[in-house]
C-alpha cells in the first residue's frame, strides 16, 4: 500500500512538472511570436511626430568654391536617415553627376550621409562640379525636388568661365527636362564635362578652362546618360574665353530627306501637305519647288506655300495653388482663384515643321485626282529628297433628308355643341 501511494505521488509530481514545462514553453513561444509581429508590422519610424519635409543638407565636404582640395571622398550630410532606394532612379549613383566625368561615380550610403568619388580618384589641378539630382528621399518617402550643385578645385584656383543656356526640342519648341549636355575640349577629347537640364530646360557649366570645345546636347529619354538611336540631339563648336550663352535645339537625325506623306484639302483652293520627317526652317520654301498636276495633265498655278509650326499655347503650364498660412475659425465661402501659369522659355530660332499650306490660283475640281510634286525638300541635317503624292478632292456632301415624320393633319372637331335656347 505504501509503495502504491509513493508511486502515485511520484507520478503526480512528474505530471505537474510536465505541465509546467509545457506551459512555460507555450508562454515563451507566444512572446516570441508577438515580438516578431511587432518588428514586422509596418509603420513610420519612431521619434516624435511624423515629418512631411524632405531631408535637408546640413554640411558638405568640401564646401562650394573650395580650392586646393585634398582627400578621397566628397561627403554630403543630411539631417536624417535617407533611403537607399531613391525616387525615380535605380541606385543612388544614378542621382550623382561628377564633371568632368571619369566613369560612373562611386556612391556609398552611410545612413544620414553619402560619400562620393570618381572611380579613378580626383585629378590634380582640376575644377570639379558635383551635382546631386532630385530624388533623394527619407524613410517616410519625402523626396528632394531640387538639385544641389557644388564646385571645387584640386588646384589653386577656379576659372571664372561658364557655358549656360537652354536645351529645346526643335520640333515642339518645348524645353527638354531630361536633357544631358556634354562638352569636350578639342585638345583632349578624353575629358568630358557634363551637366543635366532642370525642369524648364536650363543648364549651366562652370570652371572650364578657356579653349575650343565640341558641345553635344541630347534628350536622354531613358535617363541612361548616353545617346541612343532615335533620341533627339544636336552638336556645335564653341570658343570659350570667359562666359557664353548657348541655345541647343535637339532633333531626330534622319538618314534621308523629308518625304511627302499625305495631302488633304482644306477648301477648294487650299491644300495641307504633310511630310514624314521635319523640314528645315533655315531653307525657305518657294513655289518653284511644288508642282500641282490636274487630271488632264495641265499645271495648276500655285500662289503661295507656307510652313506651319506648333502653336504657342503649349508654353504655358499651370502652377499649384498656394497653401494659406492660416485659416479663419469661422469658415467664409471664397471663390477659388484661377491657377497661376508659368511661361516656359521659347527658342529664338524658327521651329521645325512637318506641314506646309499650299494656296492655288483656281478652285480644284471636286471628285478629281491631282498629283503634287515637291523638289528637294530639305531636312535639318541638310539631306534633300524629291517625292510626290496623288490625292482626290472630296465631293461635297449631299444634304441629308430629314427623318422627322410629317405633321399629321388636325382631326375634325366632333364635339357636339348645344344651341342656346331662344
C-alpha positions as CSV (number, residue, x, y, z in Angstrom):
1,X,0.0,0.0,0.0
2,X,2.8,2.4,0.9
3,X,4.6,1.6,-2.3
4,X,1.5,2.3,-4.3
5,X,1.0,5.7,-2.6
6,X,4.6,6.6,-3.3
7,X,4.2,5.6,-7.0
8,X,1.0,7.7,-7.3
9,X,2.7,10.7,-5.6
10,X,5.8,10.3,-7.9
11,X,3.6,10.1,-11.0
12,X,1.7,13.2,-9.9
13,X,4.9,15.1,-9.5
14,X,6.1,14.1,-12.9
15,X,2.7,15.1,-14.4
16,X,2.9,18.6,-12.7
17,X,6.4,19.1,-14.0
18,X,5.5,18.2,-17.5
19,X,2.5,20.5,-17.3
20,X,4.7,23.4,-16.1
21,X,7.3,22.8,-18.8
22,X,4.6,22.8,-21.5
23,X,3.1,25.9,-20.1
24,X,6.4,27.8,-19.9
25,X,7.2,26.7,-23.5
26,X,3.8,27.9,-24.7
27,X,4.3,31.3,-23.0
28,X,7.8,31.6,-24.4
29,X,6.5,30.8,-28.0
30,X,3.7,33.3,-27.6
31,X,6.0,36.1,-26.5
32,X,8.4,35.3,-29.4
33,X,5.6,35.5,-32.0
34,X,4.4,38.8,-30.5
35,X,7.9,40.2,-30.8
36,X,8.2,39.1,-34.4
37,X,4.9,40.6,-35.4
38,X,5.8,43.8,-33.6
39,X,9.0,44.0,-35.6
40,X,7.4,43.2,-38.9
41,X,4.4,45.4,-38.6
42,X,4.5,48.4,-40.9
43,X,4.7,51.9,-39.6
44,X,6.7,55.2,-39.6
45,X,10.0,55.3,-37.8
46,X,9.7,56.3,-34.1
47,X,11.0,59.5,-32.7
48,X,8.2,62.1,-32.5
49,X,5.6,63.4,-34.9
50,X,5.6,62.3,-38.5
51,X,7.7,64.5,-40.8
52,X,6.5,65.8,-44.1
53,X,9.5,67.7,-45.4
54,X,12.4,66.1,-47.4
55,X,15.8,65.6,-45.8
56,X,17.8,68.8,-45.6
57,X,21.6,69.1,-46.2
58,X,23.4,70.1,-43.1
59,X,27.1,70.0,-44.2
60,X,29.1,69.5,-47.4
61,X,32.8,68.5,-47.5
62,X,34.5,70.1,-49.3
63,X,32.3,73.2,-49.5
64,X,31.5,75.0,-52.7
65,X,34.2,77.2,-54.2
66,X,36.9,75.5,-52.1
67,X,40.4,75.3,-53.7
68,X,43.4,73.1,-53.0
69,X,41.1,70.2,-52.0
70,X,42.8,67.1,-50.8
71,X,41.2,63.8,-49.9
72,X,39.4,60.8,-51.3
73,X,35.7,61.5,-50.8
74,X,33.2,64.2,-51.4
75,X,30.8,63.9,-48.4
76,X,27.3,65.3,-48.1
77,X,25.4,65.1,-44.7
78,X,21.7,65.2,-44.1
79,X,19.6,65.9,-41.0
80,X,18.0,62.5,-41.0
81,X,18.4,59.0,-42.3
82,X,18.0,58.8,-46.1
83,X,16.7,55.8,-48.1
84,X,19.0,53.6,-50.1
85,X,16.3,53.4,-52.8
86,X,15.9,56.9,-54.4
87,X,12.7,58.1,-56.2
88,X,12.8,57.8,-59.9
89,X,16.2,56.0,-60.1
90,X,17.6,52.5,-59.6
91,X,20.5,53.4,-57.3
92,X,21.8,56.5,-55.5
93,X,24.7,56.6,-58.0
94,X,22.1,57.5,-60.7
95,X,21.4,60.8,-59.0
96,X,25.1,61.9,-58.9
97,X,27.0,63.7,-61.7
98,X,30.7,64.5,-61.4
99,X,32.1,66.9,-64.1
100,X,34.5,66.2,-65.7
101,X,33.5,62.6,-65.6
102,X,35.7,59.5,-65.5
103,X,33.2,56.7,-65.4
104,X,30.1,56.3,-63.2
105,X,30.6,57.8,-59.7
106,X,31.1,55.5,-56.7
107,X,28.5,56.4,-54.1
108,X,28.5,54.9,-50.6
109,X,25.5,55.2,-48.2
110,X,26.1,55.9,-44.5
111,X,22.6,56.3,-43.1
112,X,22.5,60.1,-43.0
113,X,25.4,60.9,-45.4
114,X,26.7,60.0,-48.8
115,X,30.4,59.5,-49.8
116,X,31.1,60.2,-53.4
117,X,34.3,59.9,-55.5
118,X,35.3,59.1,-59.1
119,X,36.3,55.5,-59.8
120,X,39.9,56.6,-60.6
121,X,40.1,59.3,-58.0
122,X,40.3,63.1,-58.3
123,X,42.7,64.6,-60.8
124,X,45.2,67.2,-59.6
125,X,44.7,70.8,-60.7
126,X,41.2,70.2,-61.9
127,X,37.9,72.1,-61.2
128,X,35.1,69.7,-60.4
129,X,31.3,70.2,-60.2
130,X,29.3,67.6,-58.3
131,X,25.5,67.6,-58.9
132,X,23.0,65.8,-56.7
133,X,19.9,65.4,-58.9
134,X,16.4,65.4,-57.4
135,X,15.3,62.1,-56.0
136,X,17.0,61.8,-52.5
137,X,14.3,60.6,-50.1
138,X,13.9,59.8,-46.4
139,X,12.4,56.7,-44.9
140,X,8.9,58.2,-45.0
141,X,9.1,58.9,-48.7
142,X,9.7,62.6,-48.6
143,X,11.7,63.4,-51.7
144,X,14.0,66.3,-52.5
145,X,12.8,68.0,-55.7
146,X,15.6,70.5,-56.3
147,X,19.2,69.7,-57.4
148,X,22.3,70.6,-55.4
149,X,25.4,71.8,-57.2
150,X,28.9,72.2,-55.6
151,X,32.0,73.4,-57.4
152,X,35.5,73.0,-56.0
153,X,39.1,72.6,-57.3
154,X,42.0,70.4,-56.5
155,X,44.2,73.2,-57.9
156,X,44.9,76.7,-56.6
157,X,42.0,78.5,-58.4
158,X,38.7,78.1,-60.2
159,X,38.5,79.6,-63.7
160,X,35.9,82.3,-64.0
161,X,34.2,80.8,-67.0
162,X,30.7,79.3,-67.8
163,X,28.6,77.9,-70.5
164,X,24.9,78.3,-69.9
165,X,21.7,78.2,-71.8
166,X,18.5,76.2,-72.6
167,X,18.0,72.9,-74.4
168,X,14.9,72.6,-76.5
169,X,13.0,70.1,-78.6
170,X,13.3,71.8,-82.0
171,X,10.0,70.3,-83.4
172,X,7.7,71.2,-80.5
173,X,9.6,74.2,-79.2
174,X,9.3,72.9,-75.6
175,X,12.2,72.7,-73.1
176,X,13.9,69.3,-72.7
177,X,13.6,68.4,-69.0
178,X,15.7,65.2,-69.3
179,X,18.5,66.8,-71.3
180,X,22.2,66.0,-70.9
181,X,24.9,68.3,-72.1
182,X,28.5,67.1,-72.9
183,X,31.4,69.4,-73.5
184,X,34.7,68.1,-74.8
185,X,37.9,70.2,-75.4
186,X,39.2,69.5,-78.9
187,X,42.7,69.3,-77.5
188,X,41.8,66.4,-75.2
189,X,38.6,64.5,-76.1
190,X,39.1,62.1,-73.2
191,X,37.9,64.9,-70.8
192,X,34.1,65.2,-70.7
193,X,32.3,68.0,-68.8
194,X,28.7,67.1,-68.2
195,X,25.6,68.6,-66.7
196,X,21.8,68.0,-66.8
197,X,19.0,70.4,-67.6
198,X,16.4,71.4,-65.0
199,X,12.6,71.3,-65.1
200,X,12.5,74.2,-67.6
201,X,15.5,73.1,-69.8
202,X,18.1,75.4,-68.3
203,X,21.7,74.2,-67.8
204,X,25.0,75.6,-66.6
205,X,28.7,74.5,-66.7
206,X,31.3,76.5,-64.8
207,X,35.0,76.4,-64.2
208,X,36.0,75.2,-67.7
209,X,39.5,76.2,-68.9
210,X,39.3,78.7,-71.9
211,X,39.6,76.6,-75.1
212,X,37.7,75.4,-78.1
213,X,35.0,72.8,-77.3
214,X,32.7,70.3,-79.0
215,X,29.3,70.6,-77.4
216,X,26.6,67.9,-77.7
217,X,23.1,68.1,-76.1
218,X,20.5,65.4,-76.2
219,X,17.2,64.3,-74.8
220,X,18.1,61.4,-72.5
221,X,14.6,59.8,-72.7
222,X,15.6,56.6,-70.8
223,X,17.9,58.5,-68.4
224,X,20.9,56.2,-69.0
225,X,23.3,59.2,-69.6
226,X,24.1,58.0,-73.1
227,X,22.9,58.9,-76.6
228,X,20.8,56.1,-78.0
229,X,19.5,55.6,-81.6
230,X,16.4,57.6,-82.2
231,X,17.0,60.2,-79.4
232,X,17.0,63.8,-80.4
233,X,20.3,65.6,-80.2
234,X,22.4,68.4,-81.7
235,X,26.1,69.3,-81.8
236,X,28.1,72.5,-82.2
237,X,31.5,74.0,-81.7
238,X,32.2,77.0,-79.4
239,X,35.3,79.1,-78.4
240,X,35.2,79.7,-74.7
241,X,37.0,82.8,-73.4
242,X,35.0,83.7,-70.3
243,X,31.3,83.1,-70.5
244,X,28.8,82.4,-73.2
245,X,25.1,81.6,-73.6
246,X,24.3,78.7,-75.9
247,X,20.9,77.6,-77.1
248,X,20.7,73.9,-78.0
249,X,17.9,72.7,-80.4
250,X,17.6,68.9,-80.4
251,X,16.0,66.9,-83.2
252,X,16.0,63.4,-84.6
253,X,18.8,62.9,-87.2
254,X,17.2,61.1,-90.1
255,X,19.3,59.4,-92.8
256,X,17.0,60.7,-95.6
257,X,15.3,63.9,-96.5
258,X,11.6,64.7,-95.9
259,X,9.1,62.7,-98.0
260,X,5.6,63.7,-98.7
261,X,3.3,61.6,-96.5
262,X,-0.2,62.9,-97.2
263,X,-2.1,65.7,-98.9
264,X,-5.5,66.9,-97.6
265,X,-7.9,69.5,-99.0
266,X,-8.8,72.3,-96.6
267,X,-11.1,74.1,-99.1
268,X,-11.3,74.5,-102.9
269,X,-8.1,76.5,-103.2
270,X,-6.0,75.4,-100.1
271,X,-4.0,72.2,-99.6
272,X,-2.3,70.8,-96.4
273,X,0.8,68.8,-97.3
274,X,2.4,66.7,-94.6
275,X,5.9,65.3,-94.6
276,X,7.1,62.2,-92.7
277,X,10.1,64.0,-91.2
278,X,10.6,67.7,-90.4
279,X,11.7,70.3,-93.0
280,X,14.5,72.8,-92.2
281,X,13.1,76.3,-91.5
282,X,16.5,77.8,-92.4
283,X,15.9,76.8,-96.0
284,X,13.0,79.0,-97.3
285,X,10.2,77.2,-99.2
286,X,9.4,78.5,-102.7
287,X,6.5,77.9,-105.1
288,X,9.0,76.7,-107.7
289,X,9.6,73.6,-105.5
290,X,6.0,72.5,-105.8
291,X,4.1,71.4,-108.9
292,X,0.4,70.5,-109.0
293,X,-0.8,68.5,-111.9
294,X,-4.6,68.3,-112.9
295,X,-6.3,65.2,-114.2
296,X,-5.8,66.5,-117.8
297,X,-2.0,66.8,-117.2
298,X,-2.3,70.6,-117.1
299,X,-0.4,72.6,-114.4
300,X,-2.3,74.4,-111.7
301,X,-0.7,77.6,-110.7
302,X,0.5,77.8,-107.1
303,X,0.1,81.2,-105.4
304,X,2.0,80.6,-102.1
305,X,3.5,78.0,-99.8
306,X,4.0,78.3,-96.0
307,X,5.3,76.0,-93.3
308,X,3.1,75.6,-90.3
309,X,4.6,75.4,-86.8
310,X,3.4,74.5,-83.3
311,X,1.1,76.8,-81.5
312,X,2.4,78.9,-78.7
313,X,-0.3,77.8,-76.3
314,X,1.9,74.8,-75.2
315,X,4.3,77.2,-73.5
316,X,2.0,78.0,-70.5
317,X,1.7,75.5,-67.7
318,X,-0.5,75.8,-64.5
319,X,1.2,76.2,-61.2
320,X,-0.1,74.6,-57.9
321,X,-2.3,76.8,-55.8
322,X,-0.5,78.3,-52.7
323,X,-1.5,76.9,-49.3
324,X,-2.9,79.6,-47.0
325,X,-0.8,80.4,-43.9
326,X,-3.7,80.1,-41.5
327,X,-7.5,79.5,-41.7
328,X,-10.2,81.5,-40.1
329,X,-12.1,80.0,-37.2
330,X,-15.4,80.8,-38.9
331,X,-15.5,79.3,-42.5
332,X,-16.1,82.0,-45.0
333,X,-17.1,80.9,-48.5
334,X,-14.5,82.2,-51.0
335,X,-14.2,81.9,-54.8
336,X,-11.4,79.6,-55.8
337,X,-8.7,81.7,-57.6
338,X,-7.6,80.7,-61.1
339,X,-4.4,78.7,-61.1
340,X,-1.2,80.7,-61.8
341,X,0.6,79.9,-65.0
342,X,4.3,79.8,-65.7
343,X,5.6,80.8,-69.0
344,X,8.2,78.4,-70.4
345,X,11.2,79.7,-72.4
346,X,10.9,79.6,-76.2
347,X,13.6,79.1,-78.8
348,X,14.9,82.2,-80.5
349,X,15.1,80.4,-83.9
350,X,12.1,79.2,-86.0
351,X,10.8,75.7,-85.3
352,X,10.9,72.7,-87.4
353,X,7.7,71.8,-89.2
354,X,6.1,68.8,-91.0
355,X,3.1,70.6,-92.5
356,X,3.0,73.0,-95.5
357,X,0.0,75.1,-96.5
358,X,-0.3,75.5,-100.3
359,X,-2.7,78.0,-101.9
360,X,-3.6,77.5,-105.6
361,X,-4.8,80.1,-108.1
362,X,-8.2,78.5,-109.0
363,X,-10.7,76.2,-107.3
364,X,-10.0,72.5,-107.6
365,X,-12.5,70.2,-109.3
366,X,-14.5,68.1,-106.8
367,X,-14.0,64.3,-107.3
368,X,-10.9,64.8,-109.5
369,X,-7.5,63.2,-108.8
370,X,-4.4,65.5,-108.6
371,X,-0.7,64.9,-108.2
372,X,1.5,67.1,-106.0
373,X,5.3,67.0,-106.6
374,X,7.9,68.6,-104.3
375,X,11.5,69.1,-105.4
376,X,14.4,68.9,-103.0
377,X,12.7,69.2,-99.6
378,X,15.5,69.8,-97.1
379,X,15.7,68.3,-93.6
380,X,17.6,69.8,-90.6
381,X,20.6,67.6,-91.3
382,X,20.8,69.1,-94.9
383,X,19.6,66.0,-96.6
384,X,17.3,66.6,-99.6
385,X,14.6,64.4,-101.2
386,X,12.1,64.8,-104.0
387,X,8.8,63.0,-103.8
388,X,5.2,63.1,-105.0
389,X,1.7,62.2,-103.7
390,X,-1.6,61.7,-105.5
391,X,-4.8,62.8,-103.8
392,X,-8.5,63.1,-104.7
393,X,-10.6,66.2,-104.0
394,X,-13.6,65.1,-102.0
395,X,-17.1,65.8,-103.3
396,X,-19.4,68.0,-101.3
397,X,-21.8,66.1,-99.1
398,X,-25.4,66.0,-100.2
399,X,-27.8,67.5,-97.7
400,X,-29.4,64.7,-95.7
401,X,-33.1,64.2,-95.9
402,X,-35.0,65.0,-92.7
403,X,-36.1,61.9,-90.9
404,X,-38.7,63.7,-88.8
405,X,-42.3,62.5,-89.6
406,X,-44.5,64.9,-91.4
407,X,-47.0,66.7,-89.1
408,X,-50.4,65.0,-89.0
409,X,-53.5,66.9,-90.2
410,X,-55.7,68.2,-87.5
411,X,-58.6,65.8,-86.7
412,X,-62.1,67.2,-87.2
413,X,-63.8,68.7,-84.2
414,X,-66.6,66.2,-83.2
415,X,-67.7,68.0,-80.1
416,X,-71.5,68.4,-80.0
417,X,-72.4,72.0,-79.4
418,X,-75.6,73.0,-77.6
419,X,-77.5,75.7,-79.2
420,X,-78.7,78.4,-76.9
421,X,-82.5,78.4,-76.2
422,X,-84.5,81.3,-77.8
